[in-house]
Amino acid sequence: MENESLDELHEHYAFSADAGQEPLRVDKFLMNRIENATRNKIQQAAAAGSIVVNDNAVKSNYRVKGGDVVKVLLAHPPHEDLLVPESMNLDIIYEDDALLVVNKPAGVVVHPGHGNYSGTLINGLLYHFKNLPKNSNNRPGLVHRIDKDTSGLLVVAKTDLAMAHLAQQFHDKTSTRQYLALVWGDVLDEKGTVKGYLARDPKNRLLMSVFPDSDHGKHAITHYEVVERFGYVTLIRCVLETGRTHQIRAHMKHLGHTLFSDSRYGGDKILKGTTFTKYKQFVENCFKQLPRQALHAQTLGFKHPETGKEMSFSCPLPEDFEGALTKWRNYAQHQQLGNV
């Protein structure tokens, strides 16, 4: 989804081979770098087209050379022994006996998996809350999820009844999810809708791509409207009608407006603007201010599973996102003054 589907149990890695790297099979190269990853699992990933070197899928016998950029997608359902309580400060903005709403910071993985065996949101939830109900994938309390580097709101079920009712609302698309996103380019229309079927890109399975028919993916709909224009980038509000893996990120790239600073989808490069050195330095400073995709789950709404009352929650932009917006706002104002 940005609220990723619960059956999308994958973890992602990227490595750059040192300049002096002697030629080495990619499966051995990855085994040396990914803790507890077996050669069989890595070879399965290669067979599925999930190992990419320099943006091209490779087989397990590919020999990594100096300067190669190796990316891999590994399927990994969690094990019980990964679900251990850990002390963690949680930004809880609402709580009652049935549920809680938490504001997840960017950089926090929602649940344990390959390479993220601790420090996840679930580890913190288990420390603060006992006997959380488990969903069909054995995830305590989880009704939905958002990407590691997306900030914002998640609802967590505390009872079996809440888990069932909330999961049904997300399935029936009656919940409300609004995101703020900063995208490259001056978005043409004030409002619009992106439709298409989302599936993993056949050439690079680390990415989701949009396809015209259901033979290649799951139906996905994103509504968007412009909030503020800065010339070379635009702040938009996205409303999810469906919730697919990387939905907003893939839909906006498909529209020609990749999310700002989204390294996976190419938004960490200068996609719009001038060739002036000062502009390049300005954008690089913005990337340093916001070193992750410019996406924030701002608003979440649903019916309370016990009372039936409509609940709606919002949270402000985190400092990194707000700081980048301030830089772009000041830049746009200076450009306007210069044109007067």
Secondary structure by P-SEA (a helix, b strand, c coil): ccccccccbbbbbbbbcccccccccaaaaaaaccccccaaaaaaaaaacccccccccccccccccccbbbbbbbbbccccccbbbbbbbbbcccccccccccccccccccccccccccccaaaaaaacccccccccccccccccccccccbbbbbbbccaaaaaaaaaaaaaccbbbbbbbbbccccccccbbbbbbbccccccccbbbbbcccccccbbbbbbbbccccccbbbbbbbbcccccaaaaaaaaaacccccccccccccccccccccaaaaaaaaaaaaacccccccccbbbbcccccccbbbbbbcccaaaaaaaaaaaaaaaaaaaaac
